[in-house]
Amino acid sequence: MTDFLDISPYDDRLEKIEIECLLEAVFKRYGYDFRNYAYPSLRRRIWHRASTEQLETISLLQNLVLHDRDAFERLLSDLVIPVTEMFRDPGMFKLIRERVMPILNQSTFVRVWHAGCATGEEAYSMAIMLEESRMLSKSRIYATDISEASLQRARQGMISQDRLSLYAHNYLQGGGEQDFASYYESNHGLATLHPRILERIVFAEHNLVTDRSFNEFQIIFCRNVMIYFDTALRERVHGLLYDSLSPGGFLVLGNKESVAFTSFAGRYETWNDEYRIYRKLR
Ligand SMILES: C[S@@+](CC[C@H](N)C(=O)[O-])C[C@H]1O[C@@H](n2cnc3c(N)ncnc32)[C@H](O)[C@@H]1O
């Protein structure tokens, strides 16, 4: 009995119970399943939302998000981390441009999937590289994310002015040889990706936790998404990615991610360890 009575308001165990209840409530009410996300980062983000809403307990946050969809959307935007940039990790893009594109070019049609695309910059980058390899017209890029707010931005093809010089630099580092400015139009302080690039990309909502495979791809990028998942969820998502790749297809992960320590390790060739590029064995 004393065990219960001794619990101070923010005993770790009590906090964990409240977080589990909140995640369960979010799943039941809204269908978003964060129950197997890595705990430390989830905990930090939930507390950030609770304190921004001026709530003292996570139970109060649960009450709020259950009854108020807007409050749920605010929590959701804290739980998804839409950090991205064009030609992020330029060395990886250079390698894809120089060594993967010629292999992809052997296919009559190239399907690319950016799983967890955030606001779309990685998909824009790939579309530009496909165009420069004269492969864009025989390619279709699917860029998916759990966050409809991020996808809405992605569909607009808008590039922040204050990021243009970074992106132009990344583009050159990634082996680009054209004038990066030829890929966007600037109007009234807004840069917009050229429609010929944007129109080859299909942006759609897809949840890696709850949705299934929807096509077969020659290359899948799933970068900096699974770092937020626990081991069991990572294993499940690896299954989905594996099932979605054609034999000989490429899987590109983030620089802190790997297929090692998953049951799929033996089903891929490590094609480039530095840039976490794996090739599905035939
Ligand atoms: C840090 S961003 C990575 C963006 C991009 N891949 C990159 O590396 O530049 C992580 C993205 O994963 C998305 N995400 C998180 N959980 C997801 C899920 N269950 N299904 C699909 N996307 C998810 C988030 O909404 C966010 O946009």
The ligand as an ORCA input file, in Angstrom:
! r2SCAN-3c Opt
* xyz 0 1
  C      13.560     14.738    -39.146
  S      12.345     14.610    -40.413
  C      13.290     13.870    -41.712
  C      13.009     14.481    -43.072
  C      13.857     13.954    -44.220
  N      13.683     12.534    -44.403
  C      15.310     14.285    -44.018
  O      16.080     13.444    -43.547
  O      15.709     15.418    -44.331
  C      11.340     13.260    -39.813
  C      10.010     13.170    -40.500
  O       9.431     11.896    -40.215
  C       8.034     12.053    -40.129
  N       7.438     10.929    -39.400
  C       7.479     10.682    -38.062
  N       6.758      9.581    -37.785
  C       6.285      9.119    -38.971
  C       5.464      8.017    -39.327
  N       5.005      7.173    -38.405
  N       5.166      7.842    -40.635
  C       5.612      8.707    -41.581
  N       6.376      9.782    -41.298
  C       6.702      9.982    -39.999
  C       7.879     13.388    -39.414
  O       6.589     13.950    -39.627
  C       9.004     14.213    -40.032
  O       8.540     14.950    -41.120
*
